[in-house]
């Protein structure tokens, strides 16, 4: 199922995946996807991420991790809890291997209805 939003260059798949987010100080936090596509991802995070902050996203697919460098393009605190947020990231990595791994993951999400919400 694709999310329809005319402000996006790429369609996004609604999904629930766990992604490790590596911050500048090498702290690793676990985020959960709300949607993901070729251009970026929306994450629910247990801490606030500032707009323009660059992070490393580590996605494990079939037991093999791959890294996508990303930049936060929007961030919204969740309710009164400023320590958690929903945030949108655009992917900065554009190498072929990362693109192919992301493509395989997205194709699997489309094919496996149990992973799509």
TORKOL-4160 file (C-alpha; in steps of 0.2 Angstrom, whole numbers, padded with zeros to 4 digits, m for minus):
117
<pt num="1" X="0000" Y="0000" Z="0000"/>
<pt num="2" X="0007" Y="0017" Z="m0005"/>
<pt num="3" X="0005" Y="0033" Z="0005"/>
<pt num="4" X="m0001" Y="0047" Z="m0007"/>
<pt num="5" X="0007" Y="0063" Z="m0004"/>
<pt num="6" X="0010" Y="0076" Z="m0018"/>
<pt num="7" X="0025" Y="0084" Z="m0009"/>
<pt num="8" X="0036" Y="0069" Z="m0011"/>
<pt num="9" X="0047" Y="0064" Z="m0026"/>
<pt num="10" X="0045" Y="0045" Z="m0022"/>
<pt num="11" X="0030" Y="0035" Z="m0016"/>
<pt num="12" X="0032" Y="0028" Z="0002"/>
<pt num="13" X="0027" Y="0011" Z="0009"/>
<pt num="14" X="0018" Y="0011" Z="0025"/>
<pt num="15" X="0028" Y="m0001" Z="0036"/>
<pt num="16" X="0034" Y="m0006" Z="0053"/>
<pt num="17" X="0053" Y="m0009" Z="0053"/>
<pt num="18" X="0066" Y="m0007" Z="0067"/>
<pt num="19" X="0081" Y="0004" Z="0061"/>
<pt num="20" X="0096" Y="0009" Z="0071"/>
<pt num="21" X="0100" Y="0027" Z="0071"/>
<pt num="22" X="0118" Y="0032" Z="0074"/>
<pt num="23" X="0121" Y="0050" Z="0080"/>
<pt num="24" X="0136" Y="0061" Z="0079"/>
<pt num="25" X="0142" Y="0055" Z="0096"/>
<pt num="26" X="0140" Y="0037" Z="0090"/>
<pt num="27" X="0125" Y="0034" Z="0102"/>
<pt num="28" X="0114" Y="0021" Z="0094"/>
<pt num="29" X="0095" Y="0023" Z="0096"/>
<pt num="30" X="0081" Y="0011" Z="0089"/>
<pt num="31" X="0068" Y="0019" Z="0078"/>
<pt num="32" X="0053" Y="0012" Z="0071"/>
<pt num="33" X="0048" Y="0016" Z="0053"/>
<pt num="34" X="0031" Y="0023" Z="0049"/>
<pt num="35" X="0034" Y="0023" Z="0030"/>
<pt num="36" X="0049" Y="0021" Z="0019"/>
<pt num="37" X="0053" Y="0024" Z="0001"/>
<pt num="38" X="0068" Y="0027" Z="m0011"/>
<pt num="39" X="0070" Y="0045" Z="m0006"/>
<pt num="40" X="0068" Y="0043" Z="0013"/>
<pt num="41" X="0060" Y="0037" Z="0029"/>
<pt num="42" X="0048" Y="0043" Z="0043"/>
<pt num="43" X="0054" Y="0037" Z="0060"/>
<pt num="44" X="0046" Y="0037" Z="0077"/>
<pt num="45" X="0061" Y="0040" Z="0089"/>
<pt num="46" X="0063" Y="0039" Z="0108"/>
<pt num="47" X="0073" Y="0056" Z="0107"/>
<pt num="48" X="0071" Y="0072" Z="0098"/>
<pt num="49" X="0081" Y="0074" Z="0082"/>
<pt num="50" X="0085" Y="0092" Z="0076"/>
<pt num="51" X="0081" Y="0097" Z="0058"/>
<pt num="52" X="0097" Y="0097" Z="0047"/>
<pt num="53" X="0105" Y="0084" Z="0059"/>
<pt num="54" X="0114" Y="0070" Z="0049"/>
<pt num="55" X="0113" Y="0053" Z="0055"/>
<pt num="56" X="0118" Y="0035" Z="0050"/>
<pt num="57" X="0103" Y="0023" Z="0048"/>
<pt num="58" X="0107" Y="0005" Z="0049"/>
<pt num="59" X="0094" Y="m0007" Z="0042"/>
<pt num="60" X="0096" Y="m0026" Z="0044"/>
<pt num="61" X="0088" Y="m0035" Z="0030"/>
<pt num="62" X="0090" Y="m0054" Z="0029"/>
<pt num="63" X="0103" Y="m0054" Z="0043"/>
<pt num="64" X="0114" Y="m0042" Z="0034"/>
<pt num="65" X="0115" Y="m0024" Z="0039"/>
<pt num="66" X="0117" Y="m0010" Z="0027"/>
<pt num="67" X="0120" Y="0009" Z="0031"/>
<pt num="68" X="0111" Y="0024" Z="0023"/>
<pt num="69" X="0117" Y="0041" Z="0027"/>
<pt num="70" X="0102" Y="0053" Z="0030"/>
<pt num="71" X="0097" Y="0070" Z="0035"/>
<pt num="72" X="0083" Y="0075" Z="0046"/>
<pt num="73" X="0071" Y="0087" Z="0035"/>
<pt num="74" X="0057" Y="0088" Z="0048"/>
<pt num="75" X="0055" Y="0084" Z="0066"/>
<pt num="76" X="0039" Y="0085" Z="0077"/>
<pt num="77" X="0039" Y="0081" Z="0096"/>
<pt num="78" X="0026" Y="0068" Z="0101"/>
<pt num="79" X="0013" Y="0077" Z="0112"/>
<pt num="80" X="0021" Y="0084" Z="0128"/>
<pt num="81" X="0036" Y="0072" Z="0127"/>
<pt num="82" X="0049" Y="0083" Z="0119"/>
<pt num="83" X="0061" Y="0068" Z="0122"/>
<pt num="84" X="0052" Y="0058" Z="0108"/>
<pt num="85" X="0047" Y="0063" Z="0091"/>
<pt num="86" X="0042" Y="0058" Z="0073"/>
<pt num="87" X="0055" Y="0063" Z="0061"/>
<pt num="88" X="0057" Y="0063" Z="0042"/>
<pt num="89" X="0074" Y="0059" Z="0034"/>
<pt num="90" X="0080" Y="0061" Z="0016"/>
<pt num="91" X="0093" Y="0048" Z="0011"/>
<pt num="92" X="0110" Y="0055" Z="0006"/>
<pt num="93" X="0118" Y="0039" Z="0001"/>
<pt num="94" X="0117" Y="0036" Z="m0018"/>
<pt num="95" X="0129" Y="0022" Z="m0021"/>
<pt num="96" X="0124" Y="0007" Z="m0031"/>
<pt num="97" X="0125" Y="m0006" Z="m0017"/>
<pt num="98" X="0114" Y="0004" Z="m0005"/>
<pt num="99" X="0101" Y="0007" Z="m0019"/>
<pt num="100" X="0101" Y="m0011" Z="m0023"/>
<pt num="101" X="0099" Y="m0016" Z="m0005"/>
<pt num="102" X="0085" Y="m0003" Z="m0002"/>
<pt num="103" X="0076" Y="m0009" Z="m0018"/>
<pt num="104" X="0077" Y="m0027" Z="m0012"/>
<pt num="105" X="0069" Y="m0022" Z="0005"/>
<pt num="106" X="0055" Y="m0012" Z="m0003"/>
<pt num="107" X="0051" Y="m0025" Z="m0016"/>
<pt num="108" X="0050" Y="m0038" Z="m0001"/>
<pt num="109" X="0038" Y="m0026" Z="0008"/>
<pt num="110" X="0027" Y="m0025" Z="m0007"/>
<pt num="111" X="0027" Y="m0044" Z="m0009"/>
<pt num="112" X="0024" Y="m0048" Z="0009"/>
<pt num="113" X="0007" Y="m0041" Z="0015"/>
<pt num="114" X="0011" Y="m0046" Z="0033"/>
<pt num="115" X="0024" Y="m0033" Z="0033"/>
<pt num="116" X="0013" Y="m0019" Z="0026"/>
<pt num="117" X="0001" Y="m0010" Z="0037"/>
